[in-house]
């Protein structure tokens, strides 16, 4: 009988298992893949605050983001170079492996190649049934943490919430000429209300992607063909696409079950990034679980503080991101160009933007942008 079984050994699942074991829980971690971090579709951009706050594995860092240039539809540009490094780009294979080792180092019982098929909840424990490729196995615990990412099959079977909608992220890793800093592109032809990116790595390689509400892969191929014509070495780069949760789930808990990370919709509604928000909520989950175990109350009522905590932490950010995306979707390319012109001509506005820009928190920047639009400055 374990205290907790964590389902999913991505970054959030492994880190949750690590934290639980660190405070004395007997933990099992189940992962359907035989190796973590393989074929992960992710740009791997993580803010410096996350590394400092959670002591993340620095050997996984492949490059730093120290400067960003934003391009309008007509390629007007705004440069942003803060005094300190904004974020790191990681090798997700190495990053995920290192976090799994964090968990193993604290005594977590790791089961790779185990796909969870069913979770049965009884009065005093839960049974987790998994398939190892040849037979079914069953483990028992007092509680289950779902860190299953974009796979909501178990949530549906248990009557938990799923995100109301999803975005599409598409990305390719290629060799690119003359890419010295991160580039961000906006405009209706790129992706209405969203953006595309090019993030340099090492040895002239880069991750180029687009976030979209519709099909991301066609948009990315068009973007690379138009904006990076002659700069990409590969003739037909492989494009990978994945769904990204857009908005929080309505319900992330029930008796003896708790969801964390993208499994609970804890993903930035502005950029689609989920690692930092997932880690914050993982921290909140462990805090609540310590109290719930000490009181002997793992009912939905006993876990309710977790849902209140994480929605208090992220609720405003998630709602403001959705609002900003809705407004940005209505802007024409001409309006976007005019916003770039307005900002570029006014040093005071550029200074205000630099003050408001935070890599992981966007409410301040969104509020300023909406204020400018209300005043008619962006028309």
Buried (B, 14 or more C-beta within 10 A) or exposed (E): EBBBBBBBBBBBBBBBBBBBBBEEBBBBBBBBBEBBBEEBBBBBBBBBBBBEEBEBBEEBBBBBBBBBBBBBBEEBEBEBEBEEBBBBBBBBBBBBBBBBBBBBEBBBBBBBBBBBBBBEBEEEBBBBBBBEEEEEEEBBBBBBBBBBBBBBEBBEEBEBBBBEEBBBBBBBBBBBEEBEBBBBBBBBBBBBBBBBBBBBBEEEBBBBBBBBBEEBBBBBBBBBEEBBEEBBEEEEBEBBBBBBBBBBBEBBBBBBBBBBBBBBBBBBBBBBBBBBBBBBBBBBBBBBBBEBBEEEEBBBEBBEBBBEBBBEBBEEBBBBBBEBBEBBEEBEBEBBBBBBBBBBEEEEBBEBBEEBBBBBBBBBBBEBBBEBBEEEBBE
